[in-house]
Amino acid sequence: MKKTIAPSTTRTRNGSQFGDEKDAELKQLLVALTAFKRGDFSVRLPEDWTGLAGKVADTFNDVIGANERMSRELERIVRIVGKEGRISQHISIGAVRQISSRIWRRP
């Protein structure tokens, strides 16, 4: 007998099921990740998400921001060192925040 999936869930290619309320967030995450993969550092996830989705969005946005800063800094170093020949310059990406281990601790 063939199993049927309830209309309020979606089965992904790997077999996971998500309810309709999660689909929109997952689709936005996929779109953002795809843009980031292609080098678009302007993409961000909504800041008003709450719960686990909100933590994922905040962390994703932080990672994108850090990569954007690093990309700008590398462009600066290429210009200064590579084109102007000023080899005494150093890369500075500023403060890097560590993700709190409290998020992943079990009670």
Contacts in CASP RR format, 6 or more apart in sequence:
PFRMAT RR
TARGET T0000
AUTHOR 0000-0000-0000
METHOD contacts of the structure
MODEL  1
MKKTIAPSTTRTRNGSQFGDEKDAELKQLLVALTAFKRGDFSVRLPEDWT
GLAGKVADTFNDVIGANERMSRELERIVRIVGKEGRISQHISIGAVRQIS
SRIWRRP
5 11 0 8 1.000
5 17 0 8 1.000
8 19 0 8 1.000
8 20 0 8 1.000
9 17 0 8 1.000
9 18 0 8 1.000
9 19 0 8 1.000
9 20 0 8 1.000
10 17 0 8 1.000
10 18 0 8 1.000
10 19 0 8 1.000
10 20 0 8 1.000
10 23 0 8 1.000
11 17 0 8 1.000
12 18 0 8 1.000
18 26 0 8 1.000
22 53 0 8 1.000
25 49 0 8 1.000
25 53 0 8 1.000
28 45 0 8 1.000
28 46 0 8 1.000
29 45 0 8 1.000
29 56 0 8 1.000
29 57 0 8 1.000
29 60 0 8 1.000
31 43 0 8 1.000
32 43 0 8 1.000
32 44 0 8 1.000
32 45 0 8 1.000
32 60 0 8 1.000
32 64 0 8 1.000
33 60 0 8 1.000
35 43 0 8 1.000
36 43 0 8 1.000
36 64 0 8 1.000
36 67 0 8 1.000
41 64 0 8 1.000
41 65 0 8 1.000
41 67 0 8 1.000
41 68 0 8 1.000
41 71 0 8 1.000
42 68 0 8 1.000
43 64 0 8 1.000
44 60 0 8 1.000
44 61 0 8 1.000
44 64 0 8 1.000
45 54 0 8 1.000
45 56 0 8 1.000
45 57 0 8 1.000
45 60 0 8 1.000
45 61 0 8 1.000
46 57 0 8 1.000
47 57 0 8 1.000
47 58 0 8 1.000
47 61 0 8 1.000
49 56 0 8 1.000
49 57 0 8 1.000
55 103 0 8 1.000
59 99 0 8 1.000
62 97 0 8 1.000
66 93 0 8 1.000
66 96 0 8 1.000
69 93 0 8 1.000
69 94 0 8 1.000
70 93 0 8 1.000
73 91 0 8 1.000
73 92 0 8 1.000
73 93 0 8 1.000
74 91 0 8 1.000
77 89 0 8 1.000
77 91 0 8 1.000
80 86 0 8 1.000
80 89 0 8 1.000
81 87 0 8 1.000
81 89 0 8 1.000
END
